[in-house]
Amino acid sequence: MAESNSTVAVLEVADSSLVLLTVEEAARRLRIGRTTCFRLVLAGEIESVTVGRLRRVPADALPAYVAKLRHSPAAAA
């Protein structure tokens, strides 16, 4: 069981060094569903870029999205 925990830790460390994330990786970091994350990307709420035919989320777009949520009037309600 300890091996499983260390594998997860290694994956999280490797994941935190990425510059561009898949939408699924972004969803995992935000602890939201994949579909919800896709909706936020398509609505422009979370910044994304296209690399060839692939949609990617810049890693620094996630803290920006959370900051926007924290400072929006709707978040205070």
C-alpha positions in Angstrom: 0.0 0.0 0.0 2.9 2.4 0.7 4.1 1.9 -2.9 0.7 3.1 -4.1 0.9 6.3 -2.0 4.4 7.1 -3.2 3.3 6.6 -6.8 0.6 9.2 -6.4 3.0 11.6 -4.8 5.4 11.2 -7.7 2.6 11.8 -10.2 1.5 15.0 -8.4 5.1 16.4 -8.4 5.5 15.7 -12.1 2.0 17.1 -12.7 2.9 20.4 -11.0 5.8 21.1 -13.3 3.7 21.1 -16.5 3.2 24.4 -18.3 0.2 23.3 -20.4 -2.5 21.0 -19.0 -5.1 18.9 -20.7 -8.7 19.9 -19.7 -8.9 16.7 -17.7 -5.7 17.6 -15.8 -7.0 21.1 -15.2 -10.3 19.6 -13.9 -8.3 17.4 -11.5 -6.4 20.4 -10.1 -9.5 22.4 -9.6 -11.3 19.3 -8.1 -14.2 19.7 -10.5 -15.7 17.4 -13.1 -14.3 17.0 -16.6 -17.6 18.2 -18.2 -17.7 21.3 -16.0 -14.2 22.2 -16.9 -14.9 21.8 -20.6 -17.9 24.1 -20.2 -15.8 26.7 -18.4 -13.1 26.6 -21.1 -15.7 26.9 -23.9 -17.4 29.8 -22.1 -14.0 31.5 -21.8 -14.1 31.4 -18.0 -10.8 29.5 -18.0 -8.2 30.6 -20.5 -7.1 28.0 -23.0 -4.9 27.8 -26.1 -4.9 25.6 -29.1 -1.7 23.7 -30.0 -2.3 22.2 -33.4 -5.7 20.5 -33.0 -5.3 20.1 -29.2 -6.9 22.3 -26.5 -4.7 23.0 -23.6 -5.0 25.1 -20.4 -2.0 27.1 -19.2 -1.2 26.1 -15.7 -1.2 29.7 -14.5 -4.8 30.1 -15.8 -6.1 28.1 -12.9 -5.0 30.4 -10.1 -6.2 33.3 -12.2 -9.7 31.6 -12.5 -9.8 31.0 -8.7 -8.8 34.6 -8.0 -11.5 35.8 -10.3 -14.1 33.6 -8.5 -12.9 34.9 -5.1 -13.3 38.6 -6.1 -16.6 38.3 -8.0 -19.7 39.6 -6.3 -21.5 36.3 -6.9 -18.9 34.5 -4.9 -19.8 36.6 -1.8 -23.4 35.5 -1.9 
